[in-house]
Amino acid sequence: MRIFTLPPLPNSVRDYLTFLDQKHRSPLTIKAAKQDLTRFMIWWERQHQRHFEPALLLERDVLDWRAYYQKQVGAAPATINRALASLRGYYSWATRMALLTENIMLEVHCLPQAHRVDCPTRPLMRCCAVHGLSQMRFSACGTKRCWRC
C-alpha cells in the first residue's frame, strides 16, 4: 500500500472551495472539485517538477493531461469531463476575482461520450419469463439483463 501526502492546496483553490460552499453547492460537488483539482495539481507538479502555480498553467498542459488520463490511465470520458468542468469552474472564478489575467480553459473542450442504449424492457421481461426468472441483473455496462443470459 502506497502512502503519500497530498500537496497543500494553493490559497486560491481553498478560497474557491469556500466559495462553492457559500453558494450552497452540494458537499459531494465540493468533494469532487477538490479531488479533481488535487489530481490535476499532482500531475502538473510531476510534469514540471515544481509546486503548482495556477498562473503558470497553459492550455497545452490541460490538453496533455486530458490525453494522459484518457490513454495512460484509461479514465472514462465522463470522468475526464467532470475534472475539466472542475478546472473550468476554478479558472472562471479565479479570472472573475482578478487572481488570473486570462481564463485558459475557455478553449479546452470536453471529450465526446458514447451514448449508451439501454435494453428495452419488454423483450427483457419476456426473456426472464422464458427462463422462469423474476429478477434481472445489471451488466457491467449498466444495461439490464436476464439472470440466465
C-alpha positions as CSV (number, residue, x, y, z in Angstrom):
1,M,0.0,0.0,0.0
2,R,1.4,3.4,-1.1
3,I,1.1,6.2,1.4
4,F,1.9,9.7,0.4
5,T,0.9,13.1,1.5
6,L,-1.1,15.3,-0.8
7,P,0.4,18.6,-1.8
8,P,-1.0,21.6,0.1
9,L,-3.8,23.4,-1.9
10,P,-2.9,26.9,-3.0
11,N,-4.8,29.6,-1.2
12,S,-6.8,30.4,-4.3
13,V,-8.0,26.8,-4.6
14,R,-9.1,26.8,-0.9
15,D,-10.9,30.1,-1.5
16,Y,-12.7,28.6,-4.5
17,L,-13.9,25.6,-2.5
18,T,-15.1,28.0,0.2
19,F,-16.9,30.0,-2.5
20,L,-18.6,26.8,-3.6
21,D,-19.7,26.1,-0.1
22,Q,-21.0,29.7,0.3
23,K,-23.0,29.2,-2.9
24,H,-24.6,26.2,-1.2
25,R,-23.2,23.6,-3.6
26,S,-23.6,20.0,-2.6
27,P,-20.9,18.6,-0.3
28,L,-20.3,15.9,-2.9
29,T,-19.8,18.6,-5.6
30,I,-17.2,20.3,-3.4
31,K,-15.5,17.0,-2.6
32,A,-15.4,16.2,-6.4
33,A,-14.0,19.6,-7.3
34,K,-11.3,19.2,-4.6
35,Q,-10.4,15.7,-5.8
36,D,-10.3,16.8,-9.4
37,L,-8.2,19.9,-8.7
38,T,-5.8,17.9,-6.5
39,R,-5.3,15.1,-9.0
40,F,-4.6,17.7,-11.7
41,M,-2.2,19.5,-9.4
42,I,-0.3,16.3,-8.6
43,W,0.0,15.5,-12.3
44,W,1.2,19.1,-13.1
45,E,3.8,19.1,-10.3
46,R,5.2,15.8,-11.6
47,Q,5.4,17.2,-15.1
48,H,7.0,20.5,-14.2
49,Q,9.0,19.5,-11.1
50,R,7.7,22.4,-9.1
51,H,4.8,23.4,-6.9
52,F,1.6,24.1,-8.7
53,E,1.1,27.8,-9.6
54,P,-2.3,28.5,-11.2
55,A,-0.9,31.4,-13.2
56,L,1.6,29.2,-14.9
57,L,-0.9,26.8,-16.4
58,L,-1.1,26.7,-20.2
59,E,-3.8,25.3,-22.4
60,R,-1.2,22.8,-23.7
61,D,-0.9,21.4,-20.1
62,V,-4.6,20.7,-19.9
63,L,-4.6,19.1,-23.3
64,D,-1.6,16.9,-22.3
65,W,-3.3,16.0,-19.0
66,R,-6.5,15.1,-20.8
67,A,-4.6,12.8,-23.3
68,Y,-2.6,11.3,-20.4
69,Y,-5.7,10.4,-18.4
70,Q,-7.5,9.1,-21.4
71,K,-4.7,7.0,-22.9
72,Q,-2.4,6.1,-19.9
73,V,-4.8,5.9,-17.0
74,G,-7.8,4.7,-19.1
75,A,-10.2,7.1,-17.4
76,A,-13.7,7.2,-18.9
77,P,-14.7,10.4,-20.9
78,A,-17.3,11.2,-18.2
79,T,-14.5,11.2,-15.5
80,I,-12.2,13.4,-17.6
81,N,-15.1,15.8,-18.5
82,R,-16.0,16.1,-14.8
83,A,-12.4,17.1,-14.0
84,L,-12.4,19.5,-16.9
85,A,-15.6,21.1,-15.5
86,S,-13.9,21.4,-12.1
87,L,-10.9,23.1,-13.7
88,R,-13.1,25.3,-15.8
89,G,-15.1,26.4,-12.8
90,Y,-12.0,27.2,-10.8
91,Y,-10.3,29.2,-13.6
92,S,-13.6,31.1,-14.4
93,W,-13.9,32.0,-10.7
94,A,-10.2,33.0,-10.4
95,T,-10.5,35.2,-13.5
96,R,-13.6,36.9,-12.2
97,M,-11.8,37.5,-8.8
98,A,-8.8,39.1,-10.8
99,L,-6.5,36.4,-9.5
100,L,-5.6,35.5,-13.1
101,T,-5.5,37.7,-16.1
102,E,-7.0,35.2,-18.5
103,N,-9.1,32.0,-18.4
104,I,-7.1,29.4,-20.4
105,M,-9.9,26.9,-20.0
106,L,-12.2,28.7,-22.5
107,E,-10.8,26.8,-25.5
108,V,-10.5,23.4,-23.8
109,H,-13.4,21.2,-24.9
110,C,-14.9,18.1,-23.3
111,L,-14.4,14.6,-24.8
112,P,-17.3,13.2,-26.7
113,Q,-19.1,10.5,-24.9
114,A,-20.6,7.3,-26.3
115,H,-24.4,7.3,-25.9
116,R,-25.4,4.1,-24.0
117,V,-28.6,2.5,-25.3
118,D,-30.3,0.5,-22.6
119,C,-32.0,-2.8,-23.4
120,P,-35.8,-2.4,-24.0
121,T,-37.8,-3.7,-21.0
122,R,-40.5,-5.7,-22.8
123,P,-38.1,-8.2,-24.6
124,L,-36.1,-8.5,-21.4
125,M,-39.2,-9.4,-19.3
126,R,-40.1,-12.0,-22.0
127,C,-36.6,-13.5,-21.8
128,C,-36.8,-13.7,-18.0
129,A,-40.3,-15.3,-18.3
130,V,-38.9,-17.9,-20.7
131,H,-36.2,-18.8,-18.2
132,G,-38.7,-18.8,-15.3
133,L,-36.9,-15.9,-13.6
134,S,-38.5,-13.0,-11.8
135,Q,-35.3,-10.9,-11.4
136,M,-32.9,-9.1,-13.7
137,R,-29.3,-8.2,-13.2
138,F,-27.3,-5.2,-14.3
139,S,-24.3,-6.0,-16.6
140,A,-21.0,-4.1,-16.3
141,C,-22.1,-1.6,-18.9
142,G,-25.2,-0.8,-16.8
143,T,-27.8,-2.4,-19.0
144,K,-30.4,-4.8,-17.6
145,R,-30.0,-8.4,-18.5
146,C,-31.8,-11.6,-17.7
147,W,-30.0,-13.7,-15.0
148,R,-29.6,-16.6,-17.4
149,C,-28.4,-14.6,-20.4
